[in-house]
Each structure stands twice: as structure tokens, then as C-alpha cells.
Amino acid sequence: MTPEESRDSLFDDLSPDSPRDWASSFSMAADAGHRDELRLPGTDDLAPTWASFFDHVGTDGLADLNRRNDNLQRQIRDNGVTYNVYADAATGQQRPWALDLFPMIVSPQDWAKIEAGVLQRTRLLNAMMADLYGKRELLQRALLPAALVQGHPGYLRAMQGVKPVGGTWLHIVAFDLAHGPDGRWWVVGQRTQAPSGLGYLLENRIAIARQFPKAFAGMKVQRLAASYRALMDGIKAMAPEGENARIALLTPGPYNETYFEHAYLARYLGLTLVEGNDLTVRDQRLYLKTLSGLEPVHALIKRLDDEWLDPLELRTDSRLGVPGLLQVLRAGNLLLANAPGSAPLESSALLGFLPAISRHLLGEELRLPSLATWWCGEDAALREVLPLLKDSVIKPTYPQSGRDTAMGQSLKARELDEWSGRMVRHPDDYTVQAWLPLSQTPTWTGEHLIPRSAMLRVFALADGPQSWRMLPGGLVRLAPRGQLMASMQRGGSSADCWVQTEGAVDHTSLLQSAPSTMALAQHKRPVTSRAAENLFWLGRYTERAENSIRLAQIVLTHLGGEEPNSKPLMAWLSATAHENSLVLPDVPAAGQSARVFARSLMAGLSPEPGSPLAGQSFSVGFNLRALKASAAQVRERLSQEHWNLIERTEAGFARDCAEMAADAEYANTEALAALQNASELLAAITGAQTDRMVRDSGWRLLSVGRHIERLITLSRALQLGLEHGCLHDQAGFEAVVALFDSTITFHAQYQQRRDMVALIDLLVMDRDNPRSLAWVVQTLRSRLAKLSQSATPQDAVLAQGLPDPDTWVLADLSNWQRHPEGERHWGDLETLLEDCEDAAGELSEEITRLHFSHADRKNQSV
């Protein structure tokens, strides 16, 4: 029996009344000591939540689980949901987000307890922040050891005395919860600096709800949109500019482990996604650098830890933050979510002191218990906990220390002794927490329901000054089967969390908070200077990659032919290939050794890492990698199909070149095939840029970048053609026309003519040929004119620096003189080509100065 037949047989005996029976029969029981989320405690009966789920899924739905799971994984891949796993050396940094088919289901009764406890703890943590950076009564009354606060590397003395806008320190707080064997929910940890998960849980919700729409609707699962909307409304209510506040989301950049989430949240919430160098501080206010100048930012949701925020006052080596940001905060001109300085609240050691602090600050007992926790910096706690290490979890007191977490159960006797020794020598650095067997929720393997240990991360979101609400859901992290720790960095996966409600389901949509039609029509997303610069270079590298591929194809085709090539053509091929970095500078010319030249070109197309040519070759592979790097910086502006094309092109060409290099002899045919594959994919990328991107200022700069690159490359190629005389040779003439990608057009229009007048007419003068110099200059002028309307008036001035095609005369450009040596000299044409090349280079520098470096924006400084 095949595996497919075996899986199908699982559902053969299903009858309309048996979904619950099937779930019981094809599910494993939870491990001993762990709570089984699927079943009622101590019985084989399904828990009411899961019985309801399988009833709604029904017989047909159960028989369709594998197809639904395949659809789910395809959706994750198609949506480009990724998570950078640094601990996963086998698969590299980036991998698709791992999401299980079945959700974790929380009953209304359980959620009511969680909600009450989490909101209480959020109020407590906010009050603690106000005290730690205000009166510091907790330290004076010894309710908190000074070493846990002032000794913590994340305690920011620069925030002492600061009062945040709206009196709210923490706008987004995450709590990691575990469901114990006794049915109680326990707090394991809390995240206050830049909690991750809000974007991933939303993607999980959308993906899983699509797989089980009937169950999702029938089980009255609470929706999420109202909480996100409340967060944005709360931030606007507290921000200095109120409803008109500009809100941005600060990300460390595309190499961060959760960058997908940053881009996803920015799109969902309608925020501008920014990096540190997109922002600048002027006169104690924060500004966004855009093509239109400096625009004020009134609220910032940060997704990087506090120490990186301001290189002037915190880490001086940080390139992720904004110089002067803390001064803006102290001046009360910015709402920063969350306020810096909360790192001490994330320490596991804090959990042991919270009950007494709650009684002091709130006058209340904690409603949601924490796991028993001992900070080893206290002598009595250290002596008490050393004999308990085998059944405990050893954690670093200060997470920034880089120390690992250790599970006592996985340590041998010798290892336990070593840990004890370290703890005795440096007691302040260690915290010990009681081990709790995590509850196990059912997951789908393709054949069975397998229980896996789960941790639930929930979120409290500020909806006004010192007011919070719970997001009715969460991010479930699943431990790999047989492991004790649920961590995405250690190869775990995720699941959706369905919170049921006994009342009406809230169908709020973020679209309901959209501005009026008129305001929406006038609203345009700002193009940051960083995004504009990367779009500009995305255009240049796309064009450069196309040109280098086309030139490499021409060179290999001519050098691999059986008929001898003319000396002028060989000289032009060599010079053009050298100038476009297809071969290293010291490679002999093609006229000296065509075989050596071809082999050098093929070897440098995309050298493997570690190769002697790596870091020296700037050929096709380099251009494709640079294209991908530029695209990665503006990935939130690209469609998923566009990004997938870029990844496929770069990875596919590198793979083809690696296979080609594995052979002892480089194969001309294989190289041409690899170039052709890359060329076809690049054509699709160009189509995506041309037809599927919004025509805003960023797109216009992308187009300007493309045409600057085209003007430089083609002008220089024609100059070299005139210099080496290859235009008077049939093969050379055809090669130049091919580089201009105009072979079919030329022969259709001029048939068998191969004279300079026809060539100049098509490649220089023809304004209907997108590869002619006149068309390129005309397009650049048009793009700059549009930019002057949406960005700065100076763009129209830049257009005046370009040659004017209206002044070009075919008769003048076709006129030539003969040198005394007998060579033809095309004075007017050569001058025009030099002017085009120089003007393109100057235009690139002026655009950089005007739009990217803001060198001339003194009038914008407030």
C-alpha cells in the first residue's frame, strides 16, 4: 500500500456521526504529566471545545485535511512569510514560517481569567516603570534589589525624570503563558521592549480561518481587528498632534529575524515603515526624510531593543537608531511605543518580586500566578535552589549577557555540578525557575493527531492614556516533538489561537476607520529618502544586469563560433567586456586568446563563495546579488510575485554557474543556457517594475535609475564601436545592434542596409525605439518633470542638464571626416555620445545630493 493509500484509508470508516470518534481514535494521548488540551482531564472524552471543532469540520472536512494542509503551506510560501532562524545552520538563516493546521482553542471561561490577570499585570508594569524612573520607592523600600534595576544593562539613566506623552510607558506588552497540569494558566515571562508576534499571529489567523471557515464562524471565535484599531486610536489620542499624528514603525531592517512581521504590520496598520537613517532630529523634533523634504513624525512604534535607539546617549556603535531621539522624547515631542528603559522588566528574576510589588503599588493580589522563581543574587534563594536544579530551568538574569537557558532535566550530573559552580561564583547572573510541564495541543502530521508542547503569547494593547485591552487571541509556539522548550529560534513552529466568546462576535474592520473619500484621495504614502535611494539603485542594477547578460551572450556567441572574427569586432568585444566588468582587468584581450578570454568570462559570471574570484568579479552574478539586496531594502513596496522572481533569478543563476564550474572544462553552451534563463526571468522582473508598481515618486526614481544606466552603457558602447571601427564590419555592426536589443526592429525597418546613417537613425535618433539614446533622454526628461511636481522643483532644473534631442540633426551626426591615417572620424556623433555619458553621470550625482543625502535642504531644518 502506498503512503497516499495508507493516508486515505484513515478516513474509510468515517460516517456522518463519527468525527469525534475519529479524532479520539487517530490521536495520541499527551505525555505523562502534561495536560492534554484535546481531552477532558483523566478521561478519553474530547474537551467540549474540540468536540465542537470536529463537529463543525465534519466528515468531509476530516477527509480533506491533507489537501487543506498542502494549501496552507502553499499559502505561507506564496505570501513570503519567513522567519530568520539563526540557530538553524543546516538550512541557512531564512526559512518559511512554520504553521500547524490546527489552532489552539481557549474557552470563554479560561480567557476571562487570562484577560483579568494580564490587564492587571500590565497596569502593574506600567506603574513600575513610572516608579523606577521617578520616585524609586520600590528601591528605597527594598521591594526590588538595586542590582536587578540599576545593575541591569538595560536600565537607562537618561530616562530618569522623563514623563512620557499620555502618561503611558507601555503601549504593547506581551506575556508568555503556560497551561499547567492542574488547569491553571501561569506566567512564564513578559516582553516589554519590542514584543514580537503581533504580525505573525495575524497572518496565522487569516491562514487558518481560510482552512476551517465553517468552524471559525460556528464556534464564535473572537476577531482581532478591533484591538489593532483600538491601539492605533489610542496612540493618536495620546500623540502630540492627536488625530493628525504621523505614525511610523521603526525596524532594524531586512536582516532582522522578524522583518517580515515589521513590513506586514506596517501595511496592515497603514504606517510608514522606517529605518533609523530615514529619520533625523531637528530642534528637539523628529522628522522623516522624504523626497519632498523633512516631514514631522509624532509617534513611533519601535521594533528594536532600547540600547540601539540613540547612538548619542546609548550604544555609540549603533547604526540602527536615530541620534538625538531621547532628547526628542524628553522634550515631550514624540510618543514612543514602548518608552525606552523597560529592559529590567523582562528579566525572569523580576517574577519572584511581583506579588509584593503588586500589593504595594496596586493594593491587589496578583490574579494570574507566576512560576516559582528564585534570583540567585539573594543568598537564601541560592542555597534553597541549588538542590532543586534537576527539576528547574536555569535562566540568565540579564538576557543581554548572551548566556543560554538550560533545562535541568536534560543535564547530566556532571553538568549540574558545573552549573552549580558557575552560579556560586556569579550568583547575580542567574535566575532559577520551577519547571512546568507545558500543556500539549493536537497537531496534524498527515496521518495522525500528535500532541506537542505549547506556549501561548498574549498581548495587552493601550487604547488610551493608562488604559489597555487584551487582543483576543495570541501566538502559539509549539515545541518540536520530544523537546521541552517551545522556541522558534530552536526550530519550533506556530499555531493560531482561537478565543471563543459567549457574546456577540465583534466584526470591526480597520477599513471602518479609514478617512473620508476626499481625505483618502488627497492622502499619498510618503517615499522616504532611503526607500527612494534603494528604488533608484534597484532600477540601475536591473538595467545593469540585463546589459551584462546581453553582452556576455554576444561575447560567448562570437568567441564560440567556428568562423574567424574580425579584429575590430574582437577589439570591441574585449573593450566593452572589460568596461562592463565581465572579465578581470588583467585578462588578455580576446584577439590574443579567444579561448582564455571566454573561459575567464565564464569563470567570473557568478563565482562561488570562497572562490579566488569572489570579491573581485563584478559580472552578472554580482549585479543580480546587488539587485536582490536593493530589492530587499524596499520589499514592502514590491508584490510577492515580484520578490519571488528576484529570488529565483539570483538563486537560479548562481546554481547554474556552480554546476557549470563543477566541470573540468567550462562549457560555452551551458553558460549561454544559464544566461538565457536569467534573461527570461529578468524580462519578467522588468515587466513587474513597469506594469505592476504604483507610479509614485519612488517608481519614477526607479525608472530614472534604469534610464541613467541605459544611457551610460549604450553611449559608451557606441563610443567604443567608433573607436575600434567595428561598425564598418558586418559582424561588428550586428553585435552593436544586438547589444541595443534592436536586431529585429533594425532588419524590419532597414532590411539589409548596414550603413551608419541607418544605425544612427535607429539607435540614436528614433524616439519610438526604447533603446535609442533620444528615447532614453526624452524619458528621463519626462520622469524628472513629473518628479518636480511631486518631490522638489529642482528636478525640473536637473532635466535641463541633459542633451536636448530636439537639437539633434541626423545629417550632422552622420557627417564624418577622414583622419590623415585614413580612419573615419565622426566628430559630432562622438561629442554627443560623450555628452550623453557625462550628463547621465552628473544627473546621478545630483539626484543623490538632492534626494538621498539632503545636502541642499538647509531651508528644511527647523
KATAMO-V252397 format. One record per residue. N is the residue number from 1. RES is the residue in one letter. OMEGA is omega as a letter, one per 40 degrees, with the letter a starting at -180 (* if undefined). NEAR is the number of other ideal C-beta (glycine too) atoms within 12 Angstrom. Layout:
BEGIN
<<N RES OMEGA NEAR> <N RES OMEGA NEAR>>
END
This chain:
BEGIN
<<1 M i 10> <2 T i 8> <3 P i 12> <4 E i 13> <5 E i 12> <6 S i 15> <7 R i 25> <8 D a 21> <9 S i 16> <10 L a 27> <11 F a 27> <12 D a 16> <13 D a 17> <14 L i 27> <15 S a 16> <16 P a 15> <17 D a 13> <18 S i 21> <19 P i 31> <20 R i 31> <21 D i 22> <22 W a 30> <23 A i 36> <24 S a 26> <25 S a 21> <26 F i 28> <27 S i 34> <28 M i 24> <29 A i 24> <30 A i 32> <31 D a 22> <32 A i 11> <33 G a 20> <34 H i 30> <35 R i 34> <36 D a 36> <37 E a 45> <38 L a 40> <39 R i 30> <40 L a 18> <41 P i 20> <42 G i 13> <43 T i 12> <44 D a 19> <45 D i 17> <46 L i 28> <47 A a 35> <48 P a 22> <49 T a 34> <50 W i 36> <51 A i 25> <52 S i 27> <53 F a 38> <54 F i 38> <55 D a 27> <56 H i 27> <57 V i 33> <58 G a 27> <59 T a 24> <60 D i 17> <61 G i 30> <62 L i 39> <63 A a 24> <64 D a 24> <65 L a 38> <66 N i 26> <67 R i 22> <68 R i 29> <69 N i 26> <70 D i 18> <71 N i 21> <72 L a 38> <73 Q i 25> <74 R i 18> <75 Q i 26> <76 I i 33> <77 R a 22> <78 D i 19> <79 N i 30> <80 G a 32> <81 V a 33> <82 T i 38> <83 Y a 38> <84 N a 28> <85 V a 25> <86 Y a 20> <87 A a 20> <88 D a 22> <89 A a 10> <90 A a 9> <91 T a 16> <92 G a 14> <93 Q a 19> <94 Q i 24> <95 R i 26> <96 P i 27> <97 W a 38> <98 A a 36> <99 L i 41> <100 D a 40> <101 L a 41> <102 F i 45> <103 P i 43> <104 M a 49> <105 I a 43> <106 V a 39> <107 S i 31> <108 P a 24> <109 Q i 18> <110 D a 33> <111 W i 35> <112 A i 24> <113 K i 26> <114 I a 38> <115 E a 34> <116 A a 22> <117 G a 33> <118 V i 37> <119 L i 34> <120 Q a 32> <121 R i 45> <122 T i 46> <123 R a 31> <124 L a 45> <125 L i 47> <126 N i 37> <127 A i 31> <128 M i 42> <129 M i 43> <130 A a 31> <131 D a 29> <132 L i 41> <133 Y i 33> <134 G a 24> <135 K a 16> <136 R i 23> <137 E a 18> <138 L i 34> <139 L a 25> <140 Q a 15> <141 R i 18> <142 A i 18> <143 L i 26> <144 L i 36> <145 P a 30> <146 A a 20> <147 A a 28> <148 L a 40> <149 V a 38> <150 Q i 21> <151 G a 23> <152 H a 36> <153 P a 28> <154 G i 35> <155 Y a 33> <156 L i 34> <157 R i 20> <158 A a 24> <159 M a 34> <160 Q i 22> <161 G i 17> <162 V i 28> <163 K a 20> <164 P i 39> <165 V i 35> <166 G i 32> <167 G a 24> <168 T i 38> <169 W a 42> <170 L a 43> <171 H i 51> <172 I a 49> <173 V i 46> <174 A i 41> <175 F i 44> <176 D a 40> <177 L i 43> <178 A i 44> <179 H a 41> <180 G i 29> <181 P a 24> <182 D i 16> <183 G i 20> <184 R i 22> <185 W a 40> <186 W i 35> <187 V a 44> <188 V a 38> <189 G i 38> <190 Q a 40> <191 R a 34> <192 T a 40> <193 Q a 39> <194 A a 42> <195 P i 41> <196 S i 36> <197 G a 40> <198 L i 41> <199 G a 41> <200 Y a 43> <201 L i 44> <202 L i 35> <203 E i 38> <204 N a 43> <205 R a 38> <206 I a 27> <207 A a 36> <208 I i 37> <209 A i 28> <210 R a 24> <211 Q a 34> <212 F a 36> <213 P a 18> <214 K i 21> <215 A a 34> <216 F a 31> <217 A a 16> <218 G a 20> <219 M i 32> <220 K i 26> <221 V a 37> <222 Q i 36> <223 R a 29> <224 L a 40> <225 A a 27> <226 A a 28> <227 S i 36> <228 Y i 39> <229 R i 29> <230 A i 32> <231 L a 41> <232 M i 39> <233 D i 30> <234 G i 35> <235 I i 42> <236 K a 33> <237 A a 30> <238 M a 35> <239 A a 37> <240 P a 31> <241 E i 23> <242 G a 19> <243 E a 19> <244 N a 16> <245 A i 31> <246 R a 35> <247 I i 41> <248 A i 43> <249 L a 42> <250 L a 44> <251 T i 43> <252 P i 31> <253 G a 32> <254 P a 33> <255 Y i 22> <256 N a 29> <257 E a 29> <258 T a 36> <259 Y i 34> <260 F a 37> <261 E a 41> <262 H i 40> <263 A a 38> <264 Y i 36> <265 L i 38> <266 A i 32> <267 R a 26> <268 Y a 30> <269 L a 35> <270 G a 24> <271 L i 37> <272 T i 39> <273 L a 43> <274 V i 44> <275 E a 41> <276 G a 34> <277 N i 29> <278 D a 39> <279 L i 42> <280 T a 34> <281 V i 35> <282 R i 29> <283 D i 17> <284 Q i 20> <285 R a 29> <286 L a 47> <287 Y i 37> <288 L i 43> <289 K a 40> <290 T i 39> <291 L a 43> <292 S a 32> <293 G a 30> <294 L i 30> <295 E a 31> <296 P i 33> <297 V a 40> <298 H i 34> <299 A a 47> <300 L i 47> <301 I a 43> <302 K i 45> <303 R i 44> <304 L a 38> <305 D a 32> <306 D a 40> <307 E a 33> <308 W a 34> <309 L a 46> <310 D a 37> <311 P i 22> <312 L a 18> <313 E a 28> <314 L a 31> <315 R a 23> <316 T a 13> <317 D a 10> <318 S i 24> <319 R a 18> <320 L a 32> <321 G a 41> <322 V i 41> <323 P i 26> <324 G a 29> <325 L a 41> <326 L i 34> <327 Q i 25> <328 V a 38> <329 L i 40> <330 R a 28> <331 A i 22> <332 G a 23> <333 N a 31> <334 L i 45> <335 L a 39> <336 L a 51> <337 A e 44> <338 N i 44> <339 A a 47> <340 P i 45> <341 G a 45> <342 S a 44> <343 A i 37> <344 P i 41> <345 L a 48> <346 E a 40> <347 S i 43> <348 S a 40> <349 A a 40> <350 L a 43> <351 L a 41> <352 G a 36> <353 F a 37> <354 L a 39> <355 P a 26> <356 A i 22> <357 I i 37> <358 S i 30> <359 R a 17> <360 H a 23> <361 L a 31> <362 L a 24> <363 G a 12> <364 E i 22> <365 E i 19> <366 L a 28> <367 R a 26> <368 L a 38> <369 P i 29> <370 S i 37> <371 L i 31> <372 A a 27> <373 T i 39> <374 W i 36> <375 W a 37> <376 C i 40> <377 G i 32> <378 E a 26> <379 D a 17> <380 A i 14> <381 A a 28> <382 L a 27> <383 R a 17> <384 E a 20> <385 V a 36> <386 L i 27> <387 P a 15> <388 L a 26> <389 L a 37> <390 K a 25> <391 D a 23> <392 S i 36> <393 V a 38> <394 I a 39> <395 K i 40> <396 P i 30> <397 T i 42> <398 Y a 31> <399 P a 30> <400 Q a 22> <401 S i 22> <402 G i 10> <403 R a 21> <404 D i 22> <405 T a 30> <406 A i 30> <407 M a 31> <408 G a 29> <409 Q a 22> <410 S a 22> <411 L i 24> <412 K a 14> <413 A a 12> <414 R i 10> <415 E i 19> <416 L i 26> <417 D i 16> <418 E i 17> <419 W i 34> <420 S i 30> <421 G i 16> <422 R a 25> <423 M i 36> <424 V a 21> <425 R a 14> <426 H a 21> <427 P a 28> <428 D a 29> <429 D a 34> <430 Y i 40> <431 T a 45> <432 V a 44> <433 Q i 40> <434 A i 30> <435 W i 34> <436 L i 37> <437 P a 30> <438 L i 42> <439 S a 41> <440 Q a 40> <441 T a 46> <442 P i 40> <443 T a 38> <444 W a 38> <445 T a 23> <446 G i 23> <447 E a 22> <448 H i 26> <449 L a 35> <450 I i 29> <451 P i 35> <452 R a 42> <453 S a 41> <454 A i 47> <455 M a 43> <456 L i 45> <457 R a 41> <458 V a 51> <459 F i 45> <460 A a 44> <461 L i 39> <462 A i 44> <463 D i 30> <464 G a 22> <465 P i 22> <466 Q i 26> <467 S a 24> <468 W i 34> <469 R i 30> <470 M i 39> <471 L a 44> <472 P a 37> <473 G i 45> <474 G i 46> <475 L i 44> <476 V i 48> <477 R a 46> <478 L i 43> <479 A i 36> <480 P a 23> <481 R i 22> <482 G i 14> <483 Q a 23> <484 L a 31> <485 M i 33> <486 A a 39> <487 S i 32> <488 M i 35> <489 Q a 22> <490 R i 23> <491 G i 26> <492 G i 33> <493 S a 41> <494 S i 47> <495 A i 44> <496 D i 43> <497 C i 47> <498 W i 44> <499 V a 40> <500 Q i 33> <501 T i 23> <502 E i 14> <503 G i 12> <504 A i 11> <505 V i 23> <506 D a 23> <507 H i 17> <508 T i 21> <509 S i 15> <510 L i 25> <511 L a 14> <512 Q a 15> <513 S a 21> <514 A i 16> <515 P i 15> <516 S a 10> <517 T a 9> <518 M i 9> <519 A a 12> <520 L a 14> <521 A a 10> <522 Q a 9> <523 H i 16> <524 K i 21> <525 R a 28> <526 P i 32> <527 V a 40> <528 T a 44> <529 S i 41> <530 R i 38> <531 A i 43> <532 A a 44> <533 E i 36> <534 N i 38> <535 L i 42> <536 F a 41> <537 W i 37> <538 L i 45> <539 G a 42> <540 R a 38> <541 Y i 40> <542 T i 45> <543 E a 41> <544 R i 35> <545 A i 48> <546 E a 40> <547 N a 40> <548 S i 44> <549 I a 43> <550 R a 41> <551 L i 44> <552 A i 47> <553 Q a 36> <554 I a 40> <555 V a 47> <556 L i 40> <557 T a 29> <558 H a 39> <559 L a 39> <560 G a 27> <561 G a 19> <562 E a 10> <563 E i 13> <564 P i 14> <565 N a 31> <566 S i 25> <567 K i 22> <568 P i 29> <569 L a 39> <570 M i 33> <571 A i 28> <572 W i 42> <573 L a 45> <574 S a 38> <575 A a 32> <576 T i 41> <577 A i 45> <578 H a 29> <579 E i 25> <580 N i 38> <581 S i 31> <582 L i 45> <583 V i 40> <584 L a 24> <585 P a 18> <586 D i 11> <587 V i 30> <588 P a 22> <589 A a 27> <590 A i 39> <591 G i 24> <592 Q i 15> <593 S a 17> <594 A a 31> <595 R i 19> <596 V a 22> <597 F a 37> <598 A i 37> <599 R i 31> <600 S i 37> <601 L a 50> <602 M a 43> <603 A a 33> <604 G a 41> <605 L i 49> <606 S a 42> <607 P i 30> <608 E i 23> <609 P a 15> <610 G i 10> <611 S i 19> <612 P a 14> <613 L a 28> <614 A a 22> <615 G i 16> <616 Q a 20> <617 S i 33> <618 F a 30> <619 S a 42> <620 V a 50> <621 G i 47> <622 F a 31> <623 N i 41> <624 L i 44> <625 R i 31> <626 A i 30> <627 L a 47> <628 K a 37> <629 A i 23> <630 S a 38> <631 A a 38> <632 A a 34> <633 Q a 36> <634 V a 39> <635 R a 35> <636 E i 39> <637 R a 37> <638 L i 36> <639 S i 26> <640 Q i 26> <641 E i 22> <642 H i 34> <643 W i 35> <644 N i 26> <645 L a 32> <646 I i 39> <647 E a 30> <648 R a 24> <649 T a 41> <650 E a 36> <651 A a 24> <652 G a 30> <653 F i 41> <654 A i 31> <655 R i 22> <656 D a 32> <657 C i 42> <658 A i 24> <659 E i 21> <660 M a 34> <661 A i 30> <662 A i 14> <663 D i 17> <664 A i 8> <665 E i 16> <666 Y a 29> <667 A i 22> <668 N a 30> <669 T i 18> <670 E i 24> <671 A i 41> <672 L i 31> <673 A i 23> <674 A i 36> <675 L a 41> <676 Q i 24> <677 N i 30> <678 A i 42> <679 S a 30> <680 E i 22> <681 L i 33> <682 L i 38> <683 A i 22> <684 A i 25> <685 I i 42> <686 T i 34> <687 G i 18> <688 A i 28> <689 Q a 41> <690 T a 21> <691 D a 15> <692 R i 20> <693 M i 29> <694 V a 19> <695 R i 22> <696 D a 28> <697 S i 37> <698 G i 42> <699 W i 34> <700 R i 36> <701 L i 51> <702 L i 45> <703 S i 36> <704 V i 48> <705 G i 39> <706 R a 41> <707 H i 42> <708 I i 42> <709 E a 38> <710 R a 40> <711 L i 44> <712 I a 35> <713 T a 39> <714 L i 42> <715 S a 41> <716 R i 33> <717 A i 42> <718 L i 42> <719 Q i 32> <720 L i 34> <721 G i 40> <722 L a 39> <723 E a 27> <724 H i 30> <725 G a 29> <726 C a 39> <727 L i 37> <728 H i 25> <729 D a 24> <730 Q a 20> <731 A i 28> <732 G i 36> <733 F a 36> <734 E a 28> <735 A i 42> <736 V i 45> <737 V i 38> <738 A i 32> <739 L i 43> <740 F i 38> <741 D a 32> <742 S a 33> <743 T a 24> <744 I i 16> <745 T a 25> <746 F a 31> <747 H i 18> <748 A a 14> <749 Q a 21> <750 Y i 24> <751 Q a 12> <752 Q i 13> <753 R i 18> <754 R i 24> <755 D a 19> <756 M i 29> <757 V i 23> <758 A a 26> <759 L a 41> <760 I a 39> <761 D a 30> <762 L a 38> <763 L i 45> <764 V a 44> <765 M a 31> <766 D a 28> <767 R i 22> <768 D i 16> <769 N a 31> <770 P i 27> <771 R i 38> <772 S a 36> <773 L i 48> <774 A i 37> <775 W a 28> <776 V a 41> <777 V i 42> <778 Q i 28> <779 T i 32> <780 L i 42> <781 R a 33> <782 S a 25> <783 R a 38> <784 L i 38> <785 A i 23> <786 K i 24> <787 L a 39> <788 S i 25> <789 Q a 20> <790 S a 30> <791 A a 34> <792 T i 32> <793 P a 18> <794 Q i 25> <795 D i 34> <796 A i 22> <797 V i 20> <798 L a 34> <799 A a 28> <800 Q i 20> <801 G i 26> <802 L i 41> <803 P a 33> <804 D a 20> <805 P i 28> <806 D a 13> <807 T a 16> <808 W a 29> <809 V a 19> <810 L a 24> <811 A i 15> <812 D a 19> <813 L a 33> <814 S a 23> <815 N a 20> <816 W i 24> <817 Q i 14> <818 R i 12> <819 H i 12> <820 P i 7> <821 E i 8> <822 G a 9> <823 E i 16> <824 R a 20> <825 H a 19> <826 W a 32> <827 G a 19> <828 D a 25> <829 L a 38> <830 E i 27> <831 T i 21> <832 L a 36> <833 L i 35> <834 E i 24> <835 D i 28> <836 C a 41> <837 E a 33> <838 D a 23> <839 A i 32> <840 A i 37> <841 G i 24> <842 E i 22> <843 L i 41> <844 S a 33> <845 E a 19> <846 E i 29> <847 I i 44> <848 T a 26> <849 R a 20> <850 L a 36> <851 H a 44> <852 F a 32> <853 S a 19> <854 H a 32> <855 A a 18> <856 D a 21> <857 R a 27> <858 K i 11> <859 N a 12> <860 Q a 24> <861 S a 17> <862 V * 19>>
END
